[in-house]
Amino acid sequence: MRETDYRAWDKINKRMFTPISIHHPRYLDSVEGATGQSSSDVFSLKRKDVVLMQYTGLKDKNDIKIYEGDVVEKEDMRFIVAYYKGRFFAKIIKGLESEGYWEFGLNSKLFKIIDNIYKNTELIK
């Protein structure tokens, strides 16, 4: 069974964080995170102010977890990790003439994470 893990992008403060709690009484309502170790460092954000990114269950060649929204590269090609039609794919953004999705699955160790689309929007231009 695949490990379920999330990270989140705070749209207001422009920072990545690991959610400590995701509230969804009926629909996803809010996400809590922490800036430090103390309980006073906990913050809560409304769903509209957060982008949740799920762990793909895969790791890159440096053994780093690959999440949705990561920008990965292989040789001179660049991809965005996206969830598409029930699976995680690498969406081609640089290096190949055709656009589309490439299922990386067991080949994830051929990729290297270089950043994500929220921290560094220049990578996808």
C-alpha positions as CSV (number, residue, x, y, z in Angstrom):
1,M,0.0,0.0,0.0
2,R,1.2,3.5,-0.9
3,E,2.1,5.9,1.8
4,T,-0.3,8.9,2.1
5,D,1.4,12.2,2.7
6,Y,0.7,15.8,1.8
7,R,2.5,19.1,1.8
8,A,0.8,22.4,1.3
9,W,1.5,25.8,-0.3
10,D,0.3,28.9,1.7
11,K,-0.9,31.3,-1.0
12,I,-1.0,34.2,1.3
13,N,2.4,34.0,2.9
14,K,4.0,32.2,-0.1
15,R,5.5,29.3,1.9
16,M,5.5,25.6,1.8
17,F,4.4,23.7,4.9
18,T,3.6,20.2,6.1
19,P,-0.1,20.0,7.2
20,I,-0.6,18.8,10.7
21,S,-4.4,18.6,10.4
22,I,-6.8,18.7,7.4
23,H,-10.4,19.5,8.4
24,H,-13.2,18.5,6.1
25,P,-16.6,18.3,7.9
26,R,-18.3,17.8,4.6
27,Y,-15.9,19.3,2.1
28,L,-12.3,20.4,2.7
29,D,-12.7,23.4,5.0
30,S,-9.3,24.3,6.5
31,V,-5.7,23.2,6.8
32,E,-3.5,23.6,9.9
33,G,0.3,23.8,9.9
34,A,3.0,24.8,12.3
35,T,5.9,27.2,12.0
36,G,7.8,25.6,14.9
37,Q,7.7,23.0,17.6
38,S,5.4,24.8,20.2
39,S,1.6,24.7,20.1
40,S,1.6,28.5,19.9
41,D,3.2,28.2,16.4
42,V,0.2,26.4,14.9
43,F,-1.8,28.3,12.2
44,S,-5.0,27.6,10.3
45,L,-5.8,28.6,6.8
46,K,-9.0,28.4,4.8
47,R,-9.1,25.9,2.0
48,K,-9.1,28.7,-0.7
49,D,-5.8,30.0,0.7
50,V,-4.0,26.6,0.4
51,V,-2.9,24.3,-2.4
52,L,-2.6,20.7,-1.2
53,M,-0.1,18.4,-2.9
54,Q,-0.2,14.7,-2.5
55,Y,2.9,12.5,-2.3
56,T,3.1,10.3,-5.4
57,G,4.6,7.3,-3.5
58,L,7.8,7.8,-5.6
59,K,11.2,9.2,-4.9
60,D,13.7,10.9,-7.2
61,K,17.3,9.8,-7.8
62,N,18.4,11.5,-4.6
63,D,15.8,9.6,-2.6
64,I,13.6,12.7,-2.1
65,K,9.8,12.3,-2.1
66,I,8.1,13.5,-5.3
67,Y,4.9,15.4,-4.8
68,E,2.3,16.9,-7.2
69,G,3.5,20.3,-8.4
70,D,7.2,19.3,-8.3
71,V,9.3,20.2,-11.3
72,V,11.6,17.4,-12.2
73,E,14.2,17.0,-14.9
74,K,15.8,14.2,-16.7
75,E,18.8,15.0,-18.9
76,D,17.7,18.1,-20.8
77,M,14.0,17.5,-20.3
78,R,11.8,19.2,-17.7
79,F,8.4,18.0,-16.4
80,I,5.7,19.0,-13.9
81,V,4.4,16.2,-11.7
82,A,0.6,16.1,-12.1
83,Y,-2.3,13.8,-11.2
84,Y,-4.1,12.9,-14.5
85,K,-6.7,10.2,-15.2
86,G,-6.2,8.4,-11.9
87,R,-2.4,8.3,-11.9
88,F,0.6,10.5,-11.4
89,F,2.3,11.6,-14.5
90,A,5.2,13.9,-15.6
91,K,3.7,16.6,-17.8
92,I,6.3,17.7,-20.4
93,I,7.2,21.4,-20.3
94,K,10.7,21.5,-21.9
95,G,12.9,19.4,-24.0
96,L,10.5,17.4,-26.2
97,E,8.7,18.7,-29.2
98,S,5.4,17.1,-28.4
99,E,3.4,18.1,-25.4
100,G,1.7,15.5,-23.2
101,Y,2.1,13.3,-20.2
102,W,4.7,10.7,-19.5
103,E,4.0,8.0,-16.9
104,F,7.2,7.7,-14.8
105,G,6.2,5.1,-12.3
106,L,9.2,2.8,-11.7
107,N,11.5,5.1,-13.6
108,S,11.2,7.9,-11.0
109,K,14.9,7.3,-10.0
110,L,15.9,8.7,-13.4
111,F,14.5,12.1,-12.4
112,K,15.8,14.9,-10.1
113,I,13.5,17.3,-8.3
114,I,14.7,20.9,-9.1
115,D,11.8,22.8,-7.3
116,N,8.1,23.1,-7.4
117,I,5.7,25.3,-9.5
118,Y,4.7,27.4,-6.5
119,K,8.1,28.4,-5.1
120,N,9.6,29.0,-8.5
121,T,7.1,29.9,-11.2
122,E,10.0,30.8,-13.6
123,L,10.7,27.1,-14.1
124,I,7.5,26.5,-16.1
125,K,7.9,29.4,-18.5
